[in-house]
Amino acid sequence: MIQALRKEKSRDAARSRRGKENFEFYELAKLLPLPAAITSQLDKASIIRLTISYLKMRDFANQGDPPWNLRMEGPPPNTSVKGAQRRRSPSALAIEVFEAHLGSHILQSLDGFVFALNQEGKFLYISETVSIYLGLSQVELTGSSVFDYVHPGDHVEMAEQLGMKLPPGRGLLSQGTTEDAASSASSSSQSETPEPVETTSPSLLTTDNTLERSFFIRMKSTLTKRGVHIKSSGYKVIHITGRLRLRVSLSHGRTVPSQIMGLVVVAHALPPPTINEVRIDCHMFVTRVNMDLNIIYCENRISDYMDLTPVDIVGKRCYHFIHAEDVEGIRHSHLDLLNKGQCVTKYYRWMQKNGGYIWIQSSATIAINAKNANEKNIIWVNYLLSNPEYKDTPMDIAQLPHVEHHHHHH
């Protein structure tokens, strides 16, 4: 009898303790900056993971350079007591409401998502809009490692962009030949995830632009059709632009190497990989090129914008038409394309026939023939960014007029 009473008593105690504990977890969840519909569904492990991430994010915001102020309490600035008694105009009120939600307006209008990583590659924050592009949830990603969501072949590059120390014998992919790049990309899939280290690289501090980052990685996606593209099945190619965030250095006058706190970026998913999904707008034309960037087809529309016709360019390599200063950038995009299956080039100059150039940006995708998987070529979509510039100035030996050609001009 006593035994049974004791048992029941300890059962009740445990139940009440669990109840109290659950209540505390639930109260903690309510403090998270997330909608109640989400926080009410979280399990304990997620509540802890999100709370830790939020605390780290506050640290990241306040101790980085420049500090971001996350606290929104207190009266709005420059409202004197006198002004507070006057009725505020509806437009002033509207602006205040708008500004309070400015962040979410920007996210809604942004064609992509935003995230912040700490120096070991954990997501401190990722905007909820990631679900639109990758089908993944903000709650799932926050506090997880970016390496769990990046294609193994891109781990090395991701680590380098974060300024991590790499396993020995690993360097920048783009320095080797394509074969090296491809083999190191495939071998890195077996390799261990790179180790974070406290980096204090003095070269990073010389100029501001060494903090800027712009690169392509493949990220897991539940939205890609499997098998559309061998390299990207279950992944989407994401263009990441942003900058490294440094810790505020607190020494006065002394120059100390700043420490990398992490990376803050905007991420854009590249357009879908099949030609029939490319929107044909004005100011663009489509070419098909082979894996060496030899042009095998070009739309007639090219002559609407340039003094070139398809006959002038089919059979030549893209490199033939690219301004010498831009060739290196295109070569880099070409490597990215071969390794990842998709890329968007930087802005580059496409040389005209008789002089000068037009600024262009291209988006390229490896297309695989449905009937024959070995037959691959590249859909190279060109967006025109300028009118012809310097059209009377030859800049390439190919633009020098032939003699009989010259007579026509007079």
C-alpha positions in Angstrom: 0.0 0.0 0.0 2.7 2.5 1.1 4.8 1.4 -1.9 1.9 2.2 -4.2 1.4 5.6 -2.6 5.1 6.4 -2.9 5.0 5.4 -6.5 2.0 7.6 -7.3 3.6 10.5 -5.4 6.8 10.4 -7.4 4.8 10.0 -10.6 2.9 13.2 -9.7 6.1 15.0 -8.8 7.6 14.0 -12.2 4.5 15.1 -14.0 4.5 18.4 -12.3 8.2 18.9 -12.9 7.7 18.1 -16.6 4.8 20.5 -16.8 6.9 23.3 -15.2 9.8 22.5 -17.5 7.5 22.5 -20.6 6.0 25.8 -19.5 9.5 27.4 -19.2 10.5 26.1 -22.7 7.2 27.4 -24.1 7.8 30.8 -22.4 11.3 30.9 -23.9 9.9 30.0 -27.3 7.5 32.9 -27.1 10.5 35.3 -26.7 11.9 34.3 -30.1 11.4 36.8 -32.9 9.2 34.3 -34.8 5.5 34.1 -35.4 3.4 32.4 -32.7 2.2 29.9 -35.2 5.8 28.6 -35.5 6.9 28.9 -31.9 3.9 27.0 -30.6 5.0 24.0 -32.8 8.6 23.8 -31.9 10.2 20.9 -30.0 12.6 21.5 -27.1 15.7 20.8 -29.2 14.7 23.4 -31.8 13.8 26.0 -29.1 17.3 25.7 -27.7 19.0 25.7 -31.1 17.0 28.8 -32.2 17.6 30.6 -28.9 21.4 30.0 -29.1 21.4 31.2 -32.7 19.4 34.3 -31.8 21.9 35.2 -28.9 24.8 34.6 -31.2 23.2 36.8 -33.9 22.8 39.6 -31.3 26.5 39.3 -30.5 27.2 39.3 -34.3 25.1 42.4 -34.8 26.5 44.4 -31.9 30.2 43.4 -31.9 30.7 43.5 -35.7 32.0 46.5 -37.6 29.9 48.5 -38.1 27.5 47.6 -35.3 23.9 47.0 -36.3 21.4 48.1 -33.7 18.9 45.4 -33.2 17.1 47.1 -30.4 13.9 48.9 -31.5 12.6 49.9 -28.1 12.3 53.5 -26.9 10.7 56.5 -28.6 11.4 57.1 -32.2 14.2 59.6 -32.6 13.7 63.4 -32.8 10.1 63.5 -31.5 9.9 66.3 -29.0 7.3 66.4 -26.3 5.7 69.4 -27.9 5.3 67.5 -31.2 3.9 64.5 -29.5 0.8 66.4 -28.5 0.0 67.6 -32.0 -2.0 65.2 -34.1 0.4 63.5 -36.5 -0.6 63.5 -40.2 -1.8 60.2 -41.7 1.2 60.2 -44.0 3.6 60.5 -41.2 1.9 57.7 -39.5 2.0 55.5 -42.6 5.7 56.2 -43.1 6.4 55.1 -39.5 4.4 51.9 -39.9 6.2 51.2 -43.2 9.6 51.8 -41.7 8.9 49.5 -38.8 8.4 46.7 -41.4 11.0 47.9 -43.8 13.0 44.7 -43.5 10.1 42.5 -44.5 9.2 44.7 -47.4 12.7 44.5 -48.7 12.7 40.7 -48.3 9.4 40.4 -50.1 10.6 42.4 -53.1 14.0 40.8 -53.2 14.4 38.1 -55.8 16.3 35.8 -53.4 17.0 35.3 -49.7 19.4 36.7 -47.1 21.6 34.9 -44.6 24.4 35.5 -42.1 27.0 32.8 -41.2 29.4 32.8 -38.3 33.1 32.1 -38.9 32.5 28.3 -38.6 29.7 28.4 -41.2 26.7 28.1 -39.0 23.5 29.9 -40.1 22.9 32.7 -37.5 20.1 34.0 -39.5 18.4 33.1 -42.8 15.4 34.9 -44.1 12.1 33.0 -44.3 12.1 33.6 -48.1 14.6 30.7 -48.5 11.5 28.5 -48.7 10.5 30.1 -52.0 13.8 29.3 -53.7 15.0 26.1 -52.0 11.9 24.7 -50.3 13.8 24.6 -47.0 12.5 26.2 -43.8 14.1 29.0 -41.9 13.6 27.0 -38.6 15.4 24.0 -40.0 18.4 25.9 -41.3 19.0 28.3 -38.4 21.8 27.1 -36.2 22.7 24.3 -38.7 26.0 24.2 -40.6 26.0 25.6 -44.2 28.1 22.6 -45.2 25.2 20.3 -44.6 23.3 22.2 -47.3 26.1 22.8 -49.8 27.1 20.3 -52.5 30.2 18.3 -51.3 32.0 19.4 -54.5 31.7 23.1 -53.3 32.7 22.6 -49.7 36.3 23.7 -50.3 35.3 26.8 -52.1 32.7 27.7 -49.4 35.4 27.3 -46.7 37.8 29.5 -48.6 35.2 32.2 -49.0 34.7 32.1 -45.3 38.4 32.4 -44.7 38.7 29.0 -43.1 41.9 26.9 -43.0 41.6 24.1 -45.5 42.8 20.5 -45.1 46.4 20.3 -46.4 46.8 20.1 -50.2 43.6 21.9 -51.0 43.7 25.2 -52.8 41.6 27.4 -55.1 39.9 25.3 -57.7 40.4 27.8 -60.4 44.2 27.6 -60.2 44.4 24.1 -61.8 43.3 23.0 -65.1 39.7 22.0 -65.6 40.6 18.3 -65.0 42.3 19.2 -61.7 39.3 21.2 -60.7 36.9 18.4 -61.6 38.9 15.8 -59.7 39.5 18.0 -56.6 35.7 18.7 -56.7 34.9 15.1 -56.7 37.6 14.0 -54.2 36.4 16.7 -51.8 33.1 15.0 -51.6 34.7 12.3 -49.5 36.8 14.7 -47.6 36.0 15.9 -44.1 34.3 19.3 -43.7 37.0 22.0 -43.4 37.9 23.0 -39.9 37.2 26.5 -38.8 40.2 28.4 -37.4 40.6 31.8 -35.8 41.9 33.6 -38.9 43.7 36.9 -38.6 44.9 37.5 -42.1 46.7 40.8 -42.5 46.0 40.9 -46.2 42.3 41.1 -45.5 42.7 44.4 -43.8 44.6 46.4 -46.5 41.6 47.4 -48.5 37.9 47.3 -48.1 37.2 45.3 -51.3 39.0 42.2 -50.1 36.1 41.7 -47.8 33.6 41.6 -50.7 32.5 38.2 -51.8 30.8 37.0 -55.0 30.7 33.3 -55.9 28.5 30.4 -56.9 27.7 27.3 -54.9 25.1 24.5 -55.3 22.7 24.3 -52.4 20.2 21.5 -51.5 16.8 22.2 -52.8 13.6 20.2 -52.5 12.2 22.0 -55.6 14.5 20.8 -58.3 13.2 18.2 -60.7 15.5 15.2 -60.2 17.5 14.2 -63.2 17.0 17.4 -65.2 20.7 18.0 -64.9 23.3 15.5 -63.7 25.3 18.0 -61.7 22.4 19.7 -60.1 19.9 16.9 -59.3 18.5 17.9 -55.9 20.6 21.1 -55.8 20.2 24.6 -57.2 23.1 26.8 -58.2 23.0 29.9 -56.0 24.8 33.2 -56.6 26.1 34.6 -53.3 27.1 38.2 -53.0 28.0 39.9 -49.8 30.9 40.6 -47.5 32.9 39.3 -44.6 32.0 40.9 -41.3 34.9 41.8 -39.0 34.8 42.2 -35.2 35.1 45.8 -34.0 38.7 46.1 -32.9 38.8 47.8 -29.5 42.4 48.8 -29.3 43.0 52.5 -29.6 45.5 53.6 -32.1 47.2 50.2 -32.2 46.5 48.3 -35.4 45.5 44.8 -34.5 44.5 42.3 -37.1 40.7 42.2 -37.2 39.0 38.9 -36.7 36.5 37.6 -39.2 33.2 37.1 -37.5 31.4 35.6 -40.5 29.7 36.4 -43.7 26.6 38.4 -44.6 25.1 37.8 -48.0 22.2 38.0 -50.4 21.6 34.8 -52.3 20.0 34.5 -55.7 18.9 31.2 -57.2 19.9 31.0 -60.9 17.2 30.6 -63.5 15.8 27.2 -64.3 18.0 25.0 -66.5 15.8 24.4 -69.6 15.8 26.6 -72.6 12.0 26.6 -72.9 11.8 28.3 -69.5 14.0 31.2 -70.5 11.9 34.4 -70.9 12.7 36.0 -74.1 12.6 39.8 -73.5 13.8 42.6 -75.7 17.5 43.4 -75.2 18.6 39.8 -75.1 19.5 37.1 -77.5 20.3 33.4 -77.1 23.3 31.5 -78.4 24.2 27.9 -78.0 27.8 27.1 -77.5 29.7 23.8 -77.0 31.8 22.9 -73.9 34.8 24.9 -75.3 32.6 28.0 -75.8 32.5 27.5 -79.6 29.4 29.2 -80.9 27.2 26.6 -82.7 24.0 28.7 -83.0 22.9 32.3 -82.7 19.5 34.0 -83.0 19.1 36.5 -85.8 18.1 39.0 -83.2 21.7 39.7 -82.5 21.8 42.1 -85.5 19.1 44.2 -83.8 21.7 45.2 -81.3 25.1 44.8 -83.0 26.8 45.1 -86.3 27.3 41.3 -86.2 25.1 38.7 -87.7 24.9 35.0 -86.8 27.1 34.2 -89.9 29.8 36.4 -88.3 29.9 34.5 -85.0 28.8 30.9 -85.6 31.9 28.7 -85.7 34.0 31.0 -83.6 34.7 30.8 -79.8 33.1 33.3 -77.5 36.6 34.3 -76.3 37.2 35.7 -79.8 34.6 38.4 -79.1 35.4 39.3 -75.5 37.4 42.4 -74.7 40.9 41.4 -73.6 40.5 42.8 -70.1 37.4 40.7 -69.5 38.7 37.3 -70.7 40.0 36.3 -67.3 36.6 36.8 -65.7 34.9 34.8 -68.4 37.4 32.0 -68.0 36.5 31.9 -64.3 32.8 31.7 -65.2 33.6 29.0 -67.7 35.2 26.9 -65.0 32.2 27.5 -62.7 30.0 26.4 -65.5 31.8 23.2 -66.1 32.0 22.4 -62.4 28.5 23.4 -61.3 26.4 23.3 -64.5 25.3 26.9 -64.4 26.7 30.4 -64.0 26.1 34.1 -64.5 29.0 36.1 -65.8 30.2 39.4 -64.6 29.6 42.4 -66.9 31.8 42.1 -69.9 32.4 43.8 -73.2 31.4 42.1 -76.5 33.5 43.5 -79.4 31.7 44.8 -82.4 32.7 44.1 -86.0 33.8 47.6 -87.0 35.0 49.1 -83.6 34.0 49.5 -80.0 31.9 47.1 -77.9 28.6 46.6 -76.1 28.4 45.7 -72.4 26.8 42.3 -71.8 26.0 39.9 -69.0 25.3 36.3 -69.8 23.6 33.5 -68.0 24.7 30.1 -69.0 23.4 26.6 -68.4 24.7 23.2 -69.5 21.9 21.5 -71.4 21.8 17.7 -71.8 20.2 16.2 -74.8 17.3 14.1 -73.6 17.9 11.4 -76.3 21.6 11.2 -75.9 23.1 12.0 -72.4 26.7 12.4 -73.8 25.7 15.2 -76.1 26.0 18.3 -74.0 26.1 21.9 -75.0 25.5 25.2 -73.3 22.6 27.6 -73.5 24.2 31.1 -73.3 21.7 33.8 -72.8 23.0 37.3 -73.4 21.5 40.4 -71.8 22.5 43.7 -73.4 23.4 46.4 -70.9 24.5 49.3 -73.1 24.4 50.8 -76.5 27.5 50.4 -78.6 30.3 52.4 -77.1 33.4 53.8 -79.0 32.0 52.5 -82.2 34.6 54.4 -84.3 37.5 53.1 -82.4 39.1 49.8 -83.4 40.2 47.9 -80.3 41.2 44.6 -81.8 43.0 43.6 -84.9 39.8 41.9 -86.1 38.1 45.3 -86.2 40.7 46.9 -88.5 39.0 47.6 -91.9 40.0 45.8 -95.0 40.9 48.1 -97.9 37.9 47.4 -100.1 35.8 47.7 -97.0 37.2 51.1 -96.5 36.2 52.4 -99.9 32.6 51.6 -99.1 32.6 54.0 -96.3 33.6 57.0 -98.4 
